[in-house]
Amino acid sequence: MRAIDLSSVTWRRSSYSNTSGGECIEVSDDVPSVVPVRDSKAPARGTLVFGPEAWSAFVDGVKGSVS
């Protein structure tokens, strides 16, 4: 797998994140063909990178579990 430079991407907080500042993830739409995801409270810990299909399946699963 090739390395992906994420140093200049723009991050946005997930709309499903907790509004009180906890339990937040950030995603970036700046990288073609992958979806980088990180913990907004600890961005230096690293980033998970999903393929678009895997990310869509994850989001659909989260939406399905929210009641």
BAGUFI-120960 format. One record per residue: x, y, z of N, C-alpha, C in turn; chain; residue in one letter. Coordinates in nm, 4 decimals, padded with zeros to 6 digits. Layout:
BEGIN
<titi <X, Y, Z>, <X, Y, Z>, <X, Y, Z>, 'A', 'a'>
...
//
This chain:
BEGIN
<titi <00.0845, -00.1178, 00.0000>, <00.0000, 00.0000, 00.0000>, <00.0889, 00.1239, 00.0000>, 'A', 'm'>
<titi <00.0509, 00.2210, -00.0752>, <00.1303, 00.3437, -00.0849>, <00.0988, 00.4373, 00.0325>, 'A', 'r'>
<titi <00.1966, 00.5173, 00.0680>, <00.1773, 00.6161, 00.1744>, <00.0918, 00.7302, 00.1213>, 'A', 'a'>
<titi <00.0078, 00.7832, 00.2066>, <-00.0798, 00.8945, 00.1691>, <-00.0424, 01.0149, 00.2545>, 'A', 'i'>
<titi <-00.0119, 01.1260, 00.1908>, <00.0236, 01.2487, 00.2623>, <-00.1047, 01.3188, 00.3065>, 'A', 'd'>
<titi <-00.1267, 01.3238, 00.4368>, <-00.2469, 01.3876, 00.4925>, <-00.2157, 01.5201, 00.5605>, 'A', 'l'>
<titi <-00.0949, 01.5708, 00.5406>, <-00.0524, 01.6914, 00.6119>, <-00.1296, 01.8166, 00.5720>, 'A', 's'>
<titi <-00.1880, 01.8196, 00.4539>, <-00.2565, 01.9420, 00.4114>, <-00.4075, 01.9232, 00.3891>, 'A', 's'>
<titi <-00.4625, 01.8124, 00.4359>, <-00.6061, 01.7920, 00.4148>, <-00.6877, 01.8742, 00.5134>, 'A', 'v'>
<titi <-00.8100, 01.9017, 00.4764>, <-00.9039, 01.9708, 00.5637>, <-00.9907, 01.8665, 00.6323>, 'A', 't'>
<titi <-01.0002, 01.8769, 00.7630>, <-01.0795, 01.7822, 00.8414>, <-01.2121, 01.8447, 00.8786>, 'A', 'w'>
<titi <-01.3157, 01.7624, 00.8840>, <-01.4462, 01.8086, 00.9323>, <-01.4969, 01.7095, 01.0348>, 'A', 'r'>
<titi <-01.5664, 01.7614, 01.1329>, <-01.6202, 01.6763, 01.2383>, <-01.7445, 01.6045, 01.1871>, 'A', 'r'>
<titi <-01.7566, 01.4807, 01.2222>, <-01.8726, 01.4024, 01.1817>, <-02.0000, 01.4637, 01.2373>, 'A', 's'>
<titi <-02.1059, 01.4640, 01.1578>, <-02.2344, 01.5179, 01.2035>, <-02.2955, 01.4293, 01.3119>, 'A', 's'>
<titi <-02.2464, 01.3079, 01.3278>, <-02.2975, 01.2177, 01.4312>, <-02.2154, 01.2234, 01.5591>, 'A', 'y'>
<titi <-02.1157, 01.3104, 01.5653>, <-02.0330, 01.3219, 01.6847>, <-02.1094, 01.3915, 01.7954>, 'A', 's'>
<titi <-02.0664, 01.3652, 01.9149>, <-02.1263, 01.4231, 02.0343>, <-02.1068, 01.5748, 02.0338>, 'A', 'n'>
<titi <-02.2118, 01.6517, 02.0540>, <-02.2036, 01.7984, 02.0494>, <-02.1331, 01.8595, 02.1703>, 'A', 't'>
<titi <-02.1132, 01.7825, 02.2765>, <-02.0474, 01.8371, 02.3952>, <-01.8949, 01.8289, 02.3873>, 'A', 's'>
<titi <-01.8424, 01.7859, 02.2742>, <-01.6981, 01.7846, 02.2557>, <-01.6324, 01.6495, 02.2780>, 'A', 'g'>
<titi <-01.7070, 01.5504, 02.3188>, <-01.6513, 01.4168, 02.3378>, <-01.6932, 01.3236, 02.2260>, 'A', 'g'>
<titi <-01.6295, 01.2088, 02.2207>, <-01.6646, 01.1046, 02.1247>, <-01.6748, 01.1564, 01.9823>, 'A', 'e'>
<titi <-01.5755, 01.2302, 01.9380>, <-01.5796, 01.2923, 01.8059>, <-01.4806, 01.2274, 01.7105>, 'A', 'c'>
<titi <-01.5249, 01.2105, 01.5874>, <-01.4326, 01.1707, 01.4821>, <-01.4334, 01.2799, 01.3768>, 'A', 'i'>
<titi <-01.3238, 01.2863, 01.3042>, <-01.3114, 01.3801, 01.1933>, <-01.2819, 01.3005, 01.0673>, 'A', 'e'>
<titi <-01.3354, 01.3474, 00.9566>, <-01.3101, 01.2856, 00.8268>, <-01.2641, 01.3929, 00.7303>, 'A', 'v'>
<titi <-01.2004, 01.3495, 00.6223>, <-01.1575, 01.4424, 00.5186>, <-01.2126, 01.3970, 00.3846>, 'A', 's'>
<titi <-01.2576, 01.4926, 00.3062>, <-01.3080, 01.4663, 00.1716>, <-01.2038, 01.5035, 00.0658>, 'A', 'd'>
<titi <-01.0823, 01.5358, 00.1087>, <-00.9798, 01.5896, 00.0187>, <-00.8986, 01.4848, -00.0568>, 'A', 'd'>
<titi <-00.9093, 01.3582, -00.0196>, <-00.8239, 01.2564, -00.0787>, <-00.9075, 01.1671, -00.1717>, 'A', 'v'>
<titi <-00.8794, 01.1699, -00.3003>, <-00.9561, 01.0877, -00.3931>, <-00.9399, 00.9378, -00.3630>, 'A', 'p'>
<titi <-01.0465, 00.8666, -00.3693>, <-01.0535, 00.7201, -00.3586>, <-01.0335, 00.6613, -00.2192>, 'A', 's'>
<titi <-01.0138, 00.7442, -00.1172>, <-01.0076, 00.6950, 00.0204>, <-01.0747, 00.7952, 00.1140>, 'A', 'v'>
<titi <-01.1100, 00.7473, 00.2334>, <-01.1701, 00.8344, 00.3350>, <-01.0856, 00.8244, 00.4623>, 'A', 'v'>
<titi <-01.0031, 00.9263, 00.4905>, <-00.9256, 00.9269, 00.6139>, <-01.0148, 00.9654, 00.7323>, 'A', 'p'>
<titi <-00.9937, 00.8977, 00.8454>, <-01.0736, 00.9199, 00.9660>, <-00.9778, 00.9259, 01.0842>, 'A', 'v'>
<titi <-01.0007, 01.0202, 01.1760>, <-00.9163, 01.0298, 01.2954>, <-00.9996, 01.0721, 01.4155>, 'A', 'r'>
<titi <-00.9434, 01.0535, 01.5324>, <-01.0048, 01.0950, 01.6588>, <-00.9750, 01.2430, 01.6778>, 'A', 'd'>
<titi <-01.0773, 01.3256, 01.6886>, <-01.0552, 01.4703, 01.7009>, <-00.9864, 01.5084, 01.8309>, 'A', 's'>
<titi <-00.9981, 01.4256, 01.9345>, <-00.9354, 01.4554, 02.0631>, <-00.7879, 01.4183, 02.0642>, 'A', 'k'>
<titi <-00.7472, 01.3287, 01.9725>, <-00.6080, 01.2824, 01.9705>, <-00.5625, 01.2593, 01.8266>, 'A', 'a'>
<titi <-00.5584, 01.3653, 01.7452>, <-00.5243, 01.3474, 01.6041>, <-00.3838, 01.2936, 01.5793>, 'A', 'p'>
<titi <-00.2931, 01.3145, 01.6714>, <-00.1561, 01.2667, 01.6534>, <-00.1450, 01.1145, 01.6690>, 'A', 'a'>
<titi <-00.2479, 01.0522, 01.7216>, <-00.2444, 00.9066, 01.7405>, <-00.2498, 00.8302, 01.6094>, 'A', 'r'>
<titi <-00.2921, 00.8941, 01.5042>, <-00.2951, 00.8272, 01.3753>, <-00.4299, 00.8393, 01.3063>, 'A', 'g'>
<titi <-00.4325, 00.7892, 01.1857>, <-00.5495, 00.7999, 01.1003>, <-00.5821, 00.6633, 01.0425>, 'A', 't'>
<titi <-00.7087, 00.6307, 01.0398>, <-00.7544, 00.5117, 00.9687>, <-00.7963, 00.5553, 00.8294>, 'A', 'l'>
<titi <-00.7658, 00.4749, 00.7305>, <-00.8000, 00.5088, 00.5926>, <-00.8893, 00.3983, 00.5378>, 'A', 'v'>
<titi <-01.0103, 00.4360, 00.4983>, <-01.1097, 00.3419, 00.4458>, <-01.1268, 00.3611, 00.2963>, 'A', 'f'>
<titi <-01.1595, 00.2548, 00.2286>, <-01.2056, 00.2663, 00.0907>, <-01.3474, 00.3204, 00.0925>, 'A', 'g'>
<titi <-01.3931, 00.3816, -00.0155>, <-01.5272, 00.4412, -00.0168>, <-01.6394, 00.3421, 00.0148>, 'A', 'p'>
<titi <-01.6290, 00.2200, -00.0358>, <-01.7347, 00.1214, -00.0105>, <-01.7385, 00.0814, 00.1365>, 'A', 'e'>
<titi <-01.6219, 00.0614, 00.1953>, <-01.6149, 00.0252, 00.3367>, <-01.6672, 00.1390, 00.4241>, 'A', 'a'>
<titi <-01.6324, 00.2625, 00.3900>, <-01.6797, 00.3771, 00.4674>, <-01.8320, 00.3896, 00.4566>, 'A', 'w'>
<titi <-01.8859, 00.3729, 00.3374>, <-02.0318, 00.3805, 00.3190>, <-02.1028, 00.2732, 00.4009>, 'A', 's'>
<titi <-02.0473, 00.1525, 00.4016>, <-02.1073, 00.0447, 00.4804>, <-02.1034, 00.0779, 00.6295>, 'A', 'a'>
<titi <-01.9917, 00.1350, 00.6762>, <-01.9807, 00.1749, 00.8163>, <-02.0840, 00.2818, 00.8517>, 'A', 'f'>
<titi <-02.0932, 00.3855, 00.7688>, <-02.1885, 00.4947, 00.7946>, <-02.3314, 00.4416, 00.7930>, 'A', 'v'>
<titi <-02.3646, 00.3572, 00.6966>, <-02.4988, 00.2993, 00.6916>, <-02.5287, 00.2187, 00.8173>, 'A', 'd'>
<titi <-02.4289, 00.1455, 00.8665>, <-02.4468, 00.0694, 00.9898>, <-02.4695, 00.1582, 01.1097>, 'A', 'g'>
<titi <-02.3968, 00.2677, 01.1179>, <-02.4144, 00.3614, 01.2295>, <-02.5526, 00.4262, 01.2220>, 'A', 'v'>
<titi <-02.5921, 00.4679, 01.1025>, <-02.7252, 00.5288, 01.0872>, <-02.8346, 00.4315, 01.1266>, 'A', 'k'>
<titi <-02.8148, 00.3041, 01.0942>, <-02.9145, 00.2025, 01.1287>, <-02.9236, 00.1741, 01.2762>, 'A', 'g'>
<titi <-02.8165, 00.2017, 01.3513>, <-02.8171, 00.1734, 01.4948>, <-02.8613, 00.2921, 01.5789>, 'A', 's'>
<titi <-02.8748, 00.4100, 01.5179>, <-02.9177, 00.5295, 01.5907>, <-03.0696, 00.5277, 01.5984>, 'A', 'v'>
<titi <-03.1193, 00.5382, 01.7218>, <-03.2658, 00.5378, 01.7354>, <-03.3187, 00.6643, 01.7936>, 'A', 's'>
//
